[in-house]
């Protein structure tokens, strides 16, 4: 009922899972990953314990292949399971039980495993692996392309419903909230892969806003402007990024540039103007009423 990919990026060490299925909210069922440890996809007739148990074994130093073998050996229903793992060394492995609903199969490459069951065509895993290996870009992009290839090859015999992507860092830090790079889900949608890609682009946009804000605080307005431009390319019609970009630029003394950017949000509705006026009391903007009124006046 599902096709998925687990992979590790050689350059960054990032690891992740991406999945699509005709099933409501597939992400929490299939996707498991831990920074510095590995990633697991649990599907078929799902036993979700493969996720945490697999990560526990790999966390203790057990290679992905052996970890999966241990769990499969202990599972009386293993013939109905489909599970894939990749560890922090890039060792990728999968198990497709003999009783998984056809068409079912898996393929492995360097640091990657793709797997699918209940597919319209048996060629789905081959198409996924080929797409992943031929695509340039970051891990998220390569995994999204693999999912697109599965759908183009026929995908789930029942159609489509939900999708998810989870990517973690190659090493754990003392700030675990920063170790999940991407964690996005489409729970129920007519075109889940298109919606998932839109959300990934939005995530990239907000990441660019954060980098821009840090650059602005450091006085590096050239970098800030470049990152804000990247954000604008990714967030579409969402004006949240535009508002905070303008606020940061204005606070850094770039009033003219800030005024132009702020108009994208200020022209949407009057709540943005009211928010700007409230920021000085929260210590988030200079207490300069004249500056605020000039910004609100626009060009």
TORKOL-4160 file (C-alpha; in steps of 0.2 Angstrom, whole numbers, padded with zeros to 4 digits, m for minus):
299
<pt num="1" X="0000" Y="0000" Z="0000"/>
<pt num="2" X="0015" Y="0011" Z="0001"/>
<pt num="3" X="0031" Y="0016" Z="m0008"/>
<pt num="4" X="0045" Y="0024" Z="0002"/>
<pt num="5" X="0064" Y="0028" Z="0002"/>
<pt num="6" X="0077" Y="0028" Z="0016"/>
<pt num="7" X="0093" Y="0037" Z="0012"/>
<pt num="8" X="0109" Y="0044" Z="0019"/>
<pt num="9" X="0118" Y="0059" Z="0010"/>
<pt num="10" X="0137" Y="0056" Z="0009"/>
<pt num="11" X="0141" Y="0075" Z="0009"/>
<pt num="12" X="0131" Y="0080" Z="0024"/>
<pt num="13" X="0128" Y="0064" Z="0033"/>
<pt num="14" X="0110" Y="0068" Z="0034"/>
<pt num="15" X="0098" Y="0053" Z="0034"/>
<pt num="16" X="0079" Y="0053" Z="0030"/>
<pt num="17" X="0063" Y="0044" Z="0025"/>
<pt num="18" X="0050" Y="0049" Z="0012"/>
<pt num="19" X="0034" Y="0040" Z="0009"/>
<pt num="20" X="0018" Y="0041" Z="m0001"/>
<pt num="21" X="0002" Y="0030" Z="0001"/>
<pt num="22" X="m0016" Y="0028" Z="m0001"/>
<pt num="23" X="m0019" Y="0029" Z="0018"/>
<pt num="24" X="m0023" Y="0042" Z="0030"/>
<pt num="25" X="m0008" Y="0051" Z="0039"/>
<pt num="26" X="0005" Y="0038" Z="0033"/>
<pt num="27" X="0020" Y="0048" Z="0040"/>
<pt num="28" X="0019" Y="0043" Z="0058"/>
<pt num="29" X="0017" Y="0025" Z="0053"/>
<pt num="30" X="0031" Y="0023" Z="0041"/>
<pt num="31" X="0044" Y="0037" Z="0045"/>
<pt num="32" X="0057" Y="0034" Z="0059"/>
<pt num="33" X="0074" Y="0043" Z="0060"/>
<pt num="34" X="0087" Y="0048" Z="0073"/>
<pt num="35" X="0102" Y="0060" Z="0071"/>
<pt num="36" X="0118" Y="0051" Z="0071"/>
<pt num="37" X="0109" Y="0034" Z="0071"/>
<pt num="38" X="0099" Y="0030" Z="0056"/>
<pt num="39" X="0082" Y="0030" Z="0047"/>
<pt num="40" X="0069" Y="0016" Z="0046"/>
<pt num="41" X="0053" Y="0014" Z="0035"/>
<pt num="42" X="0040" Y="0002" Z="0042"/>
<pt num="43" X="0026" Y="m0003" Z="0030"/>
<pt num="44" X="0017" Y="m0018" Z="0022"/>
<pt num="45" X="0007" Y="m0026" Z="0036"/>
<pt num="46" X="0015" Y="m0014" Z="0048"/>
<pt num="47" X="0023" Y="m0017" Z="0065"/>
<pt num="48" X="0028" Y="0000" Z="0070"/>
<pt num="49" X="0039" Y="m0007" Z="0083"/>
<pt num="50" X="0052" Y="m0010" Z="0070"/>
<pt num="51" X="0055" Y="0009" Z="0070"/>
<pt num="52" X="0060" Y="0012" Z="0088"/>
<pt num="53" X="0068" Y="m0006" Z="0090"/>
<pt num="54" X="0078" Y="m0003" Z="0074"/>
<pt num="55" X="0084" Y="0014" Z="0080"/>
<pt num="56" X="0089" Y="0007" Z="0097"/>
<pt num="57" X="0099" Y="m0007" Z="0089"/>
<pt num="58" X="0108" Y="0005" Z="0077"/>
<pt num="59" X="0111" Y="0017" Z="0092"/>
<pt num="60" X="0120" Y="0003" Z="0100"/>
<pt num="61" X="0132" Y="0001" Z="0086"/>
<pt num="62" X="0123" Y="m0014" Z="0077"/>
<pt num="63" X="0124" Y="m0012" Z="0058"/>
<pt num="64" X="0107" Y="m0009" Z="0048"/>
<pt num="65" X="0108" Y="m0026" Z="0040"/>
<pt num="66" X="0110" Y="m0035" Z="0057"/>
<pt num="67" X="0098" Y="m0025" Z="0066"/>
<pt num="68" X="0084" Y="m0029" Z="0053"/>
<pt num="69" X="0089" Y="m0047" Z="0053"/>
<pt num="70" X="0087" Y="m0048" Z="0072"/>
<pt num="71" X="0070" Y="m0040" Z="0071"/>
<pt num="72" X="0064" Y="m0051" Z="0056"/>
<pt num="73" X="0070" Y="m0067" Z="0064"/>
<pt num="74" X="0060" Y="m0063" Z="0080"/>
<pt num="75" X="0044" Y="m0059" Z="0070"/>
<pt num="76" X="0031" Y="m0073" Z="0067"/>
<pt num="77" X="0023" Y="m0061" Z="0054"/>
<pt num="78" X="0038" Y="m0056" Z="0045"/>
<pt num="79" X="0032" Y="m0063" Z="0028"/>
<pt num="80" X="0019" Y="m0049" Z="0029"/>
<pt num="81" X="0031" Y="m0035" Z="0033"/>
<pt num="82" X="0041" Y="m0023" Z="0022"/>
<pt num="83" X="0054" Y="m0014" Z="0032"/>
<pt num="84" X="0070" Y="m0004" Z="0026"/>
<pt num="85" X="0084" Y="0004" Z="0036"/>
<pt num="86" X="0099" Y="0014" Z="0033"/>
<pt num="87" X="0112" Y="0017" Z="0047"/>
<pt num="88" X="0124" Y="0032" Z="0050"/>
<pt num="89" X="0138" Y="0023" Z="0039"/>
<pt num="90" X="0126" Y="0023" Z="0024"/>
<pt num="91" X="0123" Y="0004" Z="0025"/>
<pt num="92" X="0106" Y="0001" Z="0018"/>
<pt num="93" X="0095" Y="m0014" Z="0018"/>
<pt num="94" X="0077" Y="m0020" Z="0016"/>
<pt num="95" X="0065" Y="m0034" Z="0019"/>
<pt num="96" X="0050" Y="m0038" Z="0008"/>
<pt num="97" X="0040" Y="m0053" Z="0015"/>
<pt num="98" X="0035" Y="m0066" Z="0003"/>
<pt num="99" X="0016" Y="m0063" Z="0008"/>
<pt num="100" X="0017" Y="m0044" Z="0004"/>
<pt num="101" X="0003" Y="m0039" Z="m0008"/>
<pt num="102" X="0009" Y="m0039" Z="m0026"/>
<pt num="103" X="0017" Y="m0030" Z="m0034"/>
<pt num="104" X="0030" Y="m0028" Z="m0020"/>
<pt num="105" X="0049" Y="m0027" Z="m0020"/>
<pt num="106" X="0064" Y="m0017" Z="m0015"/>
<pt num="107" X="0081" Y="m0011" Z="m0022"/>
<pt num="108" X="0097" Y="m0004" Z="m0014"/>
<pt num="109" X="0110" Y="0008" Z="m0020"/>
<pt num="110" X="0124" Y="0017" Z="m0011"/>
<pt num="111" X="0117" Y="0023" Z="0005"/>
<pt num="112" X="0099" Y="0021" Z="m0001"/>
<pt num="113" X="0085" Y="0008" Z="m0001"/>
<pt num="114" X="0068" Y="0010" Z="m0010"/>
<pt num="115" X="0053" Y="m0001" Z="m0007"/>
<pt num="116" X="0035" Y="m0003" Z="m0012"/>
<pt num="117" X="0021" Y="m0015" Z="m0010"/>
<pt num="118" X="0003" Y="m0015" Z="m0018"/>
<pt num="119" X="0010" Y="m0006" Z="m0033"/>
<pt num="120" X="0001" Y="m0006" Z="m0050"/>
<pt num="121" X="0018" Y="m0011" Z="m0058"/>
<pt num="122" X="0033" Y="m0021" Z="m0052"/>
<pt num="123" X="0045" Y="m0008" Z="m0060"/>
<pt num="124" X="0041" Y="0005" Z="m0047"/>
<pt num="125" X="0057" Y="0002" Z="m0036"/>
<pt num="126" X="0068" Y="0002" Z="m0051"/>
<pt num="127" X="0061" Y="0018" Z="m0056"/>
<pt num="128" X="0063" Y="0026" Z="m0039"/>
<pt num="129" X="0081" Y="0020" Z="m0037"/>
<pt num="130" X="0086" Y="0027" Z="m0055"/>
<pt num="131" X="0078" Y="0043" Z="m0051"/>
<pt num="132" X="0087" Y="0046" Z="m0035"/>
<pt num="133" X="0104" Y="0041" Z="m0041"/>
<pt num="134" X="0103" Y="0052" Z="m0056"/>
<pt num="135" X="0096" Y="0068" Z="m0047"/>
<pt num="136" X="0107" Y="0082" Z="m0041"/>
<pt num="137" X="0103" Y="0092" Z="m0026"/>
<pt num="138" X="0100" Y="0090" Z="m0007"/>
<pt num="139" X="0093" Y="0075" Z="0001"/>
<pt num="140" X="0076" Y="0081" Z="0001"/>
<pt num="141" X="0075" Y="0085" Z="m0017"/>
<pt num="142" X="0083" Y="0068" Z="m0022"/>
<pt num="143" X="0070" Y="0059" Z="m0011"/>
<pt num="144" X="0055" Y="0069" Z="m0018"/>
<pt num="145" X="0061" Y="0065" Z="m0036"/>
<pt num="146" X="0061" Y="0047" Z="m0031"/>
<pt num="147" X="0043" Y="0048" Z="m0025"/>
<pt num="148" X="0038" Y="0057" Z="m0041"/>
<pt num="149" X="0046" Y="0043" Z="m0051"/>
<pt num="150" X="0036" Y="0030" Z="m0041"/>
<pt num="151" X="0020" Y="0039" Z="m0045"/>
<pt num="152" X="0024" Y="0041" Z="m0063"/>
<pt num="153" X="0028" Y="0022" Z="m0064"/>
<pt num="154" X="0010" Y="0018" Z="m0059"/>
<pt num="155" X="0011" Y="0020" Z="m0040"/>
<pt num="156" X="m0001" Y="0013" Z="m0027"/>
<pt num="157" X="m0014" Y="0002" Z="m0036"/>
<pt num="158" X="m0027" Y="0011" Z="m0026"/>
<pt num="159" X="m0022" Y="0029" Z="m0029"/>
<pt num="160" X="m0014" Y="0042" Z="m0018"/>
<pt num="161" X="m0019" Y="0050" Z="m0001"/>
<pt num="162" X="m0005" Y="0055" Z="0010"/>
<pt num="163" X="0014" Y="0058" Z="0010"/>
<pt num="164" X="0028" Y="0063" Z="0022"/>
<pt num="165" X="0046" Y="0067" Z="0023"/>
<pt num="166" X="0058" Y="0067" Z="0038"/>
<pt num="167" X="0077" Y="0072" Z="0038"/>
<pt num="168" X="0089" Y="0072" Z="0052"/>
<pt num="169" X="0107" Y="0078" Z="0054"/>
<pt num="170" X="0121" Y="0065" Z="0053"/>
<pt num="171" X="0127" Y="0069" Z="0070"/>
<pt num="172" X="0117" Y="0073" Z="0086"/>
<pt num="173" X="0120" Y="0089" Z="0094"/>
<pt num="174" X="0116" Y="0097" Z="0111"/>
<pt num="175" X="0101" Y="0106" Z="0103"/>
<pt num="176" X="0090" Y="0091" Z="0098"/>
<pt num="177" X="0076" Y="0104" Z="0092"/>
<pt num="178" X="0089" Y="0109" Z="0078"/>
<pt num="179" X="0093" Y="0091" Z="0073"/>
<pt num="180" X="0077" Y="0088" Z="0063"/>
<pt num="181" X="0080" Y="0097" Z="0047"/>
<pt num="182" X="0064" Y="0093" Z="0038"/>
<pt num="183" X="0048" Y="0085" Z="0046"/>
<pt num="184" X="0033" Y="0088" Z="0036"/>
<pt num="185" X="0017" Y="0078" Z="0033"/>
<pt num="186" X="0002" Y="0079" Z="0021"/>
<pt num="187" X="m0011" Y="0069" Z="0030"/>
<pt num="188" X="m0025" Y="0069" Z="0017"/>
<pt num="189" X="m0024" Y="0077" Z="0000"/>
<pt num="190" X="m0029" Y="0074" Z="m0018"/>
<pt num="191" X="m0012" Y="0077" Z="m0024"/>
<pt num="192" X="m0001" Y="0073" Z="m0009"/>
<pt num="193" X="0016" Y="0074" Z="m0018"/>
<pt num="194" X="0013" Y="0091" Z="m0025"/>
<pt num="195" X="0007" Y="0097" Z="m0008"/>
<pt num="196" X="0023" Y="0089" Z="0000"/>
<pt num="197" X="0034" Y="0098" Z="m0012"/>
<pt num="198" X="0025" Y="0114" Z="m0009"/>
<pt num="199" X="0028" Y="0112" Z="0010"/>
<pt num="200" X="0047" Y="0108" Z="0007"/>
<pt num="201" X="0049" Y="0124" Z="m0003"/>
<pt num="202" X="0040" Y="0133" Z="0011"/>
<pt num="203" X="0052" Y="0126" Z="0024"/>
<pt num="204" X="0067" Y="0131" Z="0014"/>
<pt num="205" X="0059" Y="0149" Z="0013"/>
<pt num="206" X="0058" Y="0150" Z="0032"/>
<pt num="207" X="0075" Y="0143" Z="0034"/>
<pt num="208" X="0081" Y="0157" Z="0023"/>
<pt num="209" X="0072" Y="0170" Z="0033"/>
<pt num="210" X="0081" Y="0164" Z="0049"/>
<pt num="211" X="0098" Y="0165" Z="0041"/>
<pt num="212" X="0093" Y="0182" Z="0035"/>
<pt num="213" X="0088" Y="0188" Z="0052"/>
<pt num="214" X="0105" Y="0182" Z="0059"/>
<pt num="215" X="0114" Y="0191" Z="0046"/>
<pt num="216" X="0105" Y="0207" Z="0049"/>
<pt num="217" X="0108" Y="0206" Z="0067"/>
<pt num="218" X="0127" Y="0204" Z="0063"/>
<pt num="219" X="0126" Y="0219" Z="0052"/>
<pt num="220" X="0129" Y="0209" Z="0036"/>
<pt num="221" X="0115" Y="0217" Z="0026"/>
<pt num="222" X="0122" Y="0210" Z="0009"/>
<pt num="223" X="0119" Y="0192" Z="0015"/>
<pt num="224" X="0103" Y="0197" Z="0023"/>
<pt num="225" X="0096" Y="0204" Z="0007"/>
<pt num="226" X="0102" Y="0188" Z="m0002"/>
<pt num="227" X="0093" Y="0176" Z="0010"/>
<pt num="228" X="0077" Y="0187" Z="0010"/>
<pt num="229" X="0077" Y="0185" Z="m0009"/>
<pt num="230" X="0079" Y="0166" Z="m0007"/>
<pt num="231" X="0064" Y="0166" Z="0005"/>
<pt num="232" X="0053" Y="0176" Z="m0007"/>
<pt num="233" X="0056" Y="0163" Z="m0020"/>
<pt num="234" X="0050" Y="0149" Z="m0009"/>
<pt num="235" X="0036" Y="0155" Z="0001"/>
<pt num="236" X="0024" Y="0159" Z="m0013"/>
<pt num="237" X="0009" Y="0170" Z="m0007"/>
<pt num="238" X="0013" Y="0168" Z="0011"/>
<pt num="239" X="0017" Y="0186" Z="0018"/>
<pt num="240" X="0024" Y="0181" Z="0035"/>
<pt num="241" X="0042" Y="0180" Z="0028"/>
<pt num="242" X="0040" Y="0197" Z="0019"/>
<pt num="243" X="0034" Y="0205" Z="0035"/>
<pt num="244" X="0048" Y="0200" Z="0046"/>
<pt num="245" X="0061" Y="0203" Z="0032"/>
<pt num="246" X="0055" Y="0221" Z="0031"/>
<pt num="247" X="0055" Y="0223" Z="0050"/>
<pt num="248" X="0073" Y="0216" Z="0051"/>
<pt num="249" X="0079" Y="0228" Z="0037"/>
<pt num="250" X="0070" Y="0243" Z="0045"/>
<pt num="251" X="0078" Y="0240" Z="0062"/>
<pt num="252" X="0095" Y="0238" Z="0053"/>
<pt num="253" X="0093" Y="0255" Z="0045"/>
<pt num="254" X="0088" Y="0249" Z="0028"/>
<pt num="255" X="0072" Y="0259" Z="0028"/>
<pt num="256" X="0069" Y="0261" Z="0009"/>
<pt num="257" X="0071" Y="0242" Z="0006"/>
<pt num="258" X="0061" Y="0238" Z="0021"/>
<pt num="259" X="0047" Y="0249" Z="0015"/>
<pt num="260" X="0045" Y="0240" Z="m0002"/>
<pt num="261" X="0046" Y="0223" Z="0006"/>
<pt num="262" X="0033" Y="0227" Z="0020"/>
<pt num="263" X="0020" Y="0233" Z="0007"/>
<pt num="264" X="0017" Y="0214" Z="0002"/>
<pt num="265" X="0010" Y="0211" Z="0020"/>
<pt num="266" X="0004" Y="0228" Z="0024"/>
<pt num="267" X="m0007" Y="0228" Z="0009"/>
<pt num="268" X="m0015" Y="0211" Z="0013"/>
<pt num="269" X="m0025" Y="0217" Z="0028"/>
<pt num="270" X="m0024" Y="0230" Z="0043"/>
<pt num="271" X="m0018" Y="0217" Z="0056"/>
<pt num="272" X="0000" Y="0218" Z="0049"/>
<pt num="273" X="0000" Y="0237" Z="0052"/>
<pt num="274" X="m0007" Y="0234" Z="0070"/>
<pt num="275" X="0007" Y="0221" Z="0073"/>
<pt num="276" X="0021" Y="0233" Z="0068"/>
<pt num="277" X="0015" Y="0246" Z="0080"/>
<pt num="278" X="0015" Y="0233" Z="0094"/>
<pt num="279" X="0033" Y="0227" Z="0091"/>
<pt num="280" X="0042" Y="0241" Z="0101"/>
<pt num="281" X="0034" Y="0237" Z="0117"/>
<pt num="282" X="0040" Y="0219" Z="0115"/>
<pt num="283" X="0057" Y="0225" Z="0112"/>
<pt num="284" X="0057" Y="0219" Z="0094"/>
<pt num="285" X="0058" Y="0235" Z="0085"/>
<pt num="286" X="0065" Y="0253" Z="0088"/>
<pt num="287" X="0053" Y="0264" Z="0098"/>
<pt num="288" X="0052" Y="0277" Z="0084"/>
<pt num="289" X="0034" Y="0281" Z="0080"/>
<pt num="290" X="0040" Y="0292" Z="0065"/>
<pt num="291" X="0049" Y="0278" Z="0057"/>
<pt num="292" X="0034" Y="0266" Z="0059"/>
<pt num="293" X="0022" Y="0279" Z="0051"/>
<pt num="294" X="0034" Y="0281" Z="0037"/>
<pt num="295" X="0035" Y="0262" Z="0034"/>
<pt num="296" X="0016" Y="0261" Z="0035"/>
<pt num="297" X="0014" Y="0275" Z="0022"/>
<pt num="298" X="0023" Y="0265" Z="0009"/>
<pt num="299" X="0030" Y="0273" Z="m0006"/>
